[in-house]
């Protein structure tokens, strides 16, 4: 029972820390004068994706056996899978709930809450598109960057040649180019963006209209430390609870651990959707996916043989299928909360496909 209690405590600690983190990182973006999208794709993504990159680095550099190093490879593949399916799916579900609640509140007669909806629009809460055309174009660009890089990442896991470790540097270079492009385009968009979003007071200085820079930095770093520690213990509890529930170590590593390591991104998305900042929620996920597709992959290529077995290859196929689905809906400007929530179904497909592979 103590492991289940610790699991709940860690999840609560991650959520509360993410509340403080998203609050601080928005002020950090204002201080660094980066655009709103870059706050999600670069600043928030870098902070929340850092623990997974560290897991891969530690596993591949300190693992005494090939099996131990393979944990790092699994983390490098499981992260993008969880983001492309579960994180996007949860965001879509949260948008559905939020819009349904707003629609019911708007339809209720004035002064008679709960007395029944008045005549309103026939479309449901899942019929409206997510964001405007400009936001969809930006997010579609992220998916178009991710897909070929991830495809190369999977393809390299199926071949063996002498200079393959040297290709790890290309993945670091790919992220550097993405980082530069994202900062430049975000600042250009900021100059032409007429929409002003008022920032909530910094939680560390709630009475200050403009908090001190040191307070912004302290709150950002402190919350990242708590998120990292809580996520680490969350994964540890899953490793113990999995066998208790009759799950093998392989199933726990491929199904549960990726969701646990991506919990900060999922929590950030929940918080930002609740605050009405959907584009920041989606930008955080897409930016984290770019980090996961490049940095852990480069580390894995340099320090391991980077050979994929059946489950790892299956995770890559499902990830690419989910991103292709999202990219097509984004480019057609038909990404609704309901269609975004469907991305979560790809994780169910992955779980079902694991059964014959592990058997």
N, C-alpha and C positions, 0 to 999 in steps of 0.2 A: 504493500500500500504506500510505503514511503516514496517509491519511485513514481507512482501516479501523482502523488501530492507535489513532488519536486517538478514533475512535468508541467503541471498547472501553474506553479509558482514561476517557473522559467518563462512560460508563455505570457503570463501577466507582466513580468519584468520586461520582456521584449516589447510588448505593446506600449507600456508606459514610457519606455526609453525612446521608442519611435515617435511618440507624441512630442517629446522634448526635442528629438533630433530633427523632425521636419520643421518644427518651429525655428530651430537655430539655423538650419541650412538655408531657409528662405532669407533670413537676415544676412547670412554669409554671402549669398548670391548678390544681395543688394550692396554689400560692402565691396565685393570684387567687381561690381558693375557688369555682371554677365546677364544674359537674357533669361527669361522665365523658363524656357525649355531646357536651357543648359543647366539650370538648377536641378532638374530631374535627371537629365541624361548624363551629366558629368559629376556634379557635386554629390548629390544624393546617391547616385549609382556607385560612385567610387567608394563611398563610405560603407554602403551595405554589401557590396560585392567583395570587400577586402577580406572578411573572414574566410570565404570559400577559397580565395586565391592562396591564403596562408595555409589552409588545410592541404591543398595540393602541393605547395612548396615543401611543407614539413614531411608529408608522406613520401614524396619521391626522392628527397635528399637524405632522409634519416631511416627509411625503410631498409631493414636488414635482408629481406628476401624480395623476390619478384612479386609475390602475393601481396606483401605489405605496400610495395610501390604501386601496385594496381589499384589500391584504394584511392590514390591521388588521381589516377586516370578516370576512375569511376566518378569522383567528385567533379572533374572537369566536364564530364558528359552529363551527369545528373542535374547539374545546376541549370543549364540552358533548357533542359527538358521540363523541369518544374516551372520555370519562368514562362515558357512558351505555352504551357497548358494550364497549370493550376493558378499561377499568378494572374494571367489574363482572364481566366474563367472567374476567379473570385472578384476581380474588378468589374466584370460584366454583371455578375449577380448583385453586387453592391449598388451598381447604377440602376438595375431593375427595381430593387427595393426602394432606393431613394426617390426615383421618379414616380413610382406607384404611390408612395406616401405623399409626395408633393401634389400629385394629381387628385388624390382623395381630399386633401386639405383645401385645394382650390375649388373643388366641386361642391364642398359642403356649403349649405346656405349660411349667410352671415348671421352670427349670433346663435346658431343652432348646431354646434359641432356634434358630429356623430349621428345626425338625424337623417342621413342618407344623401347620396350624391345628387347634385342638380344636373341639368342637361349640360353635357360637356362634349368634348371632341370624341369621336368614335375610336380614334387610334389608341392603342395601348401604350403603356410605359416603355415597352421594348421596341416600339416602331420608329422612334426618333433616332437620328444618327448621333454617333458619339463625336462631339467636337465639330469644328467648322472645317471647310475644305482645306484651309491653310494648315491646320493642325494635322489633318489626315495625310497631307503630302509630306510633312516633316516625318511623321511616324512611318510612312511607307518607305521613305528613304532609309531609315534605320533598318527596316526589315530587308531591304535590298542590299544593304551593306552586310548584314548578318548572314544571309542565306549562302552566298558563294564562299565566304570565309568558313562557315560551318561545314559546307559540303567538302571543301578541301581538307578540313580537320578530320572528317570521317573517312575520306578516301585514303589519307595517309595512314590510317589505322589498319588498312587492308593490304598494304604493301611493305616491303622491306628493302632498303638499299643503304649503302654506306654513309652517305652524307645527309640522311634524313634528320638527325639531330640539329644540323645547322639551319634547317628550315624554321626552327623555333623562333629565330630572330625575326623572320618575316611577319610572324603573328604580332610581335611587339611593335614592329614598324606599322602594321595595319592599324593598330589601336592609336598610335601616335598621329597618324593621318586623320583618323576619325575624330580624335580629340581636337585637333587644330581646325578641322572643318566645322565641327559642332560649335566651338567657341565663336568662330568668325560669323557663321550664319545666324547664331543666336543674338549676337550683338547687333547685326544688321536688322534683324526682325524687331529688336527692342526699339530701335530708332524710329521704326514705322508703325509700331503697335500703339494704338490710341487707348487700349484697355488698361486701366490702372487698377491694380489689386492692392487694397490696404492690408499691410502685414499686421498680424496679431502681435501684441506686446511680447517681448522676449520673456519667457517664463522665469529666467533667472533675475530679470529686472522688470517686473510687471508694471511698475509705475512710470517707467521711463518711456517717453515718446520715441526717442532714438537711443537704443542701448549702446553701451560702450563696446568697442571692438573686442577688448579682452574678454568681456562677458560672452559675446557671441562665440569666440574661439573656445573658451572653457566649456560652454554648454555643448558645443558640437563634439569636442574631443571626449568629454566625460560620457556623453550618451553613447558614443561609438564603443568605448571600453565596456560599458555595461551590456550593450547589444552583443558584443563579441563573446563576453564571458557567459551570458545567459544562453546564447545560441550553442556554445560549446557544451554546456551542461544539459541543454535540451536534447542534443544528439546523444549524449552519454546515457540519458534515461531511456531513450528509444532503443538503444543497443541492448539494454537490460530487459525492457518490457517486451520487445519483439519475440525472443524465445519463450517468454512467459505465456504469450498468446499463441504459441505454436508456430511462429514464423521463423524461417531459417535466417541465418546471418546474411545470405545473399539477397533474399527478399527484403530484409530490413534495410540493407545498404542501397538497393536500387529503388525501392518504393517509398520508404519513410524518411530516410536520412536526407535526400535531396529537398523534400518539402521543409524539413526542419532547418536546413542551412539557408533556404530562401525565405524563411519566415519574416525576416526584417523587410524585404521588398514587399511581401504580401501585406504586412501590417501597415507599411507606408501607404500602399495603395488604398487600403480601407480608410485610413485617416484622411487622406487627401480627397477621396470621393465624398466622404462625409462633410468635408469643408467646402465642397463645390469646386475643387481644383482638379478636375478630371485629367487635364492635359499633363499636369505634374505627375499624377499617378501613372499614366501610361508612359510618360517620358522616363520615369525612374525604372520601370520594367525594361523598356527597350534599351536604355543605356546600360543597365546591368547585364543584359544579354550580350551586348557588344564586348564588355569586359570579360565575361565568362567565355566567349568564343575565341578570345585572343590571348589574354595573359595566362590563365591556367594551362591553355593548350601549348603555348610557347614553353612554359616550364616543364610540362610533361614530355614534350618532344625532346628537349635537351637532356633530361635526366632518366628517361625510360626508353624501352624499345617501341612504345606506342603501338602495340598490337591489340586489336579488338577481337573479343569473342562474340558469340551470338547475342547475349543480352545487351552488350554495349552497342553493337551494330543496330539492334532493334531500337534502342533508345535514340540513336541518331536519325533513323528513318522516321520515327514518330515525331521527333522535334521538327524536322524539315517539312513534314506533312502539315503540322500545325501552323508553322510560319507561312507556308505557301497559301493555306486557307485564309489566314489573316491578311496577307499581302493582297490577295485578290479582292477581298472585300474592302480594304482600305483604298486601293486604286480605283475601285468602282464607286467610291464614296457611299457605300452601303453598309458601313460598320455600325450596327445598332447594339445596344446593351445585350439584347438576346443573342445576337450572332457572336458577340464577344464572349458571352458566357459559354457558348458551345465549345470554345477552345478547351475548356476543362474536360470535355468528353474524350479528348485525345489521350489524356492520362489514364482513363479507364481502359481505352484500347491498348495502351502500353501494358497495363497490369494484366489484362487477359492474354496478351501475346506472350507474356513471360512464362505462363504456365507450361506450355510444351517445351520451351527453351530450357527451363530449369529442370523439367522432368527428365 
